[in-house]
């Protein structure tokens, strides 16, 4: 019942029920406090004061009345006590009628409310209006009013009034807006919609945020959104939830840091909770006694006419501030001063704004000179024209040796603008400045005498030179030599076991590698090149280091672990994880059966979008989280939502937008990677619990598997959020080009960079049981490297799992890649078939729908395609005209696939206009039940009946829109738009039930007919007869049928693998007028048409409706 450590009883804290939150008095009877300790005594308080033995002793349940209550409890066993348990409650009276909240743009002088009953529709509605009462200030910009009568949602109208007719909503006054359907509702003027909970969400703010201070830090704290039940802070690093000082959530100014010394960091930790969730935030304040201006000097390239500096907010990296011209200094140097700033993130450019050449993202926190030396851009702490510090070398550069001793040659390269002052070394680890032996370039020393296996000797080297301006420039290097055989490399990162952890990192440019664990630096030695790894440095530390923080250092500068599996998002340090402690409860479920990749139906969705809306039916604590994705039994009215919706729809795979650790706060899609092997904390219910953060993702994937759905991970290895992700390790990670369109492009032409990506993929597949990978901008990568990843994962390691691997075969619109023919394009896809790697079929997409963001229309709108065989070839899986795995003559060849699994067929994805928005934006009329809705079904019908792998963007099956109320601001690119534009509104499913049923039934039809899922070039060539009305049809392995209307495409499919007895399935695409088709011999049934699934016997001939996919099956 309790634990004893060193004779001290560890007492388990008491449990208080129910959970903290807001309750109505009629649903809240009393609190119950329980303890696990027989014989233990529990004491409690109701006023927020910490309890002691002098407090109230708990003997029976405690009743709470209306009001705000902080309940604290403590359990004693003899003289030992537990930690204090805290619960916070707001108990409210349940009011009759409705309570409404309203928030304007902050400019209204008054807030009043008109409301009236519209059920009688009087001739003069004003006569029926209730008098115009004022609303009460509810804080944070909200005003409230209690409508005491029992108003009915569909007959009550409201008008909000701000003092004159220019400040009212609706602007036309009559009719007003419908009152909310709930007993309490929030109306936000900027979104023009009701929500059941405060849409502001729970937010903690500190003004200023992370910053410096001279004597004391003065900060304004606020906690906004919802009904705040607790708000506390600490400045000593402790947990504010347990031991914090309470602050006024409406705004309270605090001061702290008076005892800090120069450069000390003070961490302000803030905790707040409302009735549904908790928020923890940490802000960092650095003591700086003197005002600091950051100065950077830039040596402009000769090819640039001017120099500009584009910089952004260090603490809000998505906020670009400005791009001014850099003033000329002298010679080639330009100088820019960040007034009042001690650090900055920026990049240099040759033009203002987005266009032009650029040098990758930089970070600087002290004055520096940025120049290109020997083909590499480097920072110098002083003007390199006056001389730079000496370069110290050692051969060998540390490492293992097996002989009695090792001979080491010390060297130094002296800049001609400097003169040598002194050069010294030691071999016993002591400081060479004070006790070193002088040396000159090429001095040979002997190291390691008397060492036994496992023992090390540290050589420390010190060189001082004097610059042209008499500045002393210091260089120092340490080299460690260990007696014994160098270990081989099996994996990089932090490899944990119960008895030890091995830390290793790729460092091709320097041997100055350390790892800091628990504040202690440990030298990393070069390991034996093995298993495809080169230039790896590592060290093994004994003990169980689970949850210990660590950071690698390269040349003395802290760097992230590219292979790290967890990070402390506050400190930025990586965290060692015992992954055996993160397995899903009950172990892994059996992976859903999946015979062929062509059997897949992929559904793309964003974790937050899927459940964040109130209509999702998902528990409040799980909305927008990993666990909300797999909560079963959720509904909106009578329709299924969430994972139950996916099961009803029939998809086989869910493709989740990036959920590794990315940089930007919500809202964002996540295409700004920071840590590739770490789950994103914003989707976790326990972001501070490092092991459980991993476990939550495993639980989510496991629940998908239990429900028959596989999981594809959207990965973004093509670029990093910023250069600093890897630049301080080595610049070899990057291409140096803007091929990603975001800067910081990753170079798979470097073997160890390609190996890093392969290892990361294997980690997710092995540790998280991931079922496939969608690659963002796979076109940046060398296709031969991608092929190797596929062969390794799909052939060597997991041949039985049928992993999906596919990506976008283009780059970030960088049009001058000199080695483009080595990169992934449509025309280089066939050679990747051996690795089962495919690509998004952008050519087919655009021939079906037209352009992505404009009004251009193609086939599904009964318009022309880019070439005569566009739809017929796409319907056949875009397989090559001749069977081969060679690179095509054109990099954008529309018939590119060696295997149909290589064609991912789609017309809508997270980028650009979603399907319904494309249709409406293109001025298509008729609405969901008319021509526009018919076009939507036709387009997706083509995707779902084509050979290859069909792909659905979340919500297209119920006419999702990202232009709410006709607001098109973010519809074309909603990557950072508010929830209003991105969230799935599940009322769409019931409003557009016929559209949903069409998708559901067509997926079921696809699953039922193997002819729609042919698995090879040969099967399509022999078991699929495609007819079009074109004399050149034979050139694309189709048949010319002059009796067909010009745009109709017909495919006859052999379902029983016996062409000799005829075809069993017919699929027709008709974008134009109705057409009467003469059926082949035999008895046939129409099984699918524009209205969805059907079962109509036909013979002789049948009408094939326009703007539809029609399917006939032989009886």
Secondary structure, 3 states (H helix, E strand, C coil): CCEEECCEEECCCCEEECCCEEEEHHHCCCEEEECCCCCCEEEEECECCCCCCCCEECCCCECCCCEEEEEEEEEEECCEECCCEEEEEEEECCCCCEEEEEECCCCCCCCEEEEEECCCCCCCHHHHCCCCEECEEEECCEEEEEECCCCCCCCEEEEEECCCCCCEECCCCCCCEECCCCCEEEEECCCCEEECCCCCCCEEEEECCCEEECCCEEEEEEEECCCCCEEEEECCCCCHHHHCEECCCCCEEEEECCCCCCCCEEEEEEEEECCCCEEEEEEEEEECCCCCCEEEEEECCCCCCCCEEEEECCCCCCCEEEEEECEEEECCEEEEEECCCCCEEEEEECCCCCCCCEEEEEEECCCEEEEEECCEEEEECCCHHHCCCCEEEEECCCEEECCCCEEEEEEEECCCCCEEEEEEEECCCCCHHHHCEECCCCEEEEECCCCCCCCEEEEEEEEEEECCCCCEEEEEEEEEEEECCCCECCCCEEEECCCEEEEEEECCCCCCEEEEECCEEEECEECECECCECCEEEEEEECCCCCCEEEEEECCEEECCCCCCCECCCCCCEECCCHHHHCCCCCCCCCCCCCCHHHCEEEEECHHHHHCCHHHCCCHHHCCCCHHHHCCCCEECCEECHHHHHHHHCCCEEEECCCEEECCCCCCCCCCEEEEEEECHHHCCCCCCHHHHHHHHHHHHHHHHHCCCEEEEEECCCECCCHHHCCCCCHHHECCCCCCCCCCEECCCCHHHHHHHHHHHHHHHHHCCCCEEEECCHHHCEHHHHHHHHHHHHHHHCCCCCCEEEECCCCCCCCCCCCHHHECCHHHCHHHHHHCEEEECHHHHHHHHCCCCCCCCCHHHCCCCCCCCHHHHHHCCCECCCCCCCCCCCCCCCCCECCHHHEEECCCCCCCCCHHHHHHHCCCCCCCCCHHHHHHHHHHHHHHHCCCEEEEECCHHHCCCCCHHHCCCCCCCCCCCCHHHHCCCCHHHHHCHHHHHHHHHHHHHHHHCHHHCCCCHHHHHHHEEEEECCCCHHHHCCEECCCCCCCCEEEEECCCCCHHHCCCEEEEEECCCCEEEECCCCCEEEEEECCEEEEEEECCEEEECCCEEEEEEEC
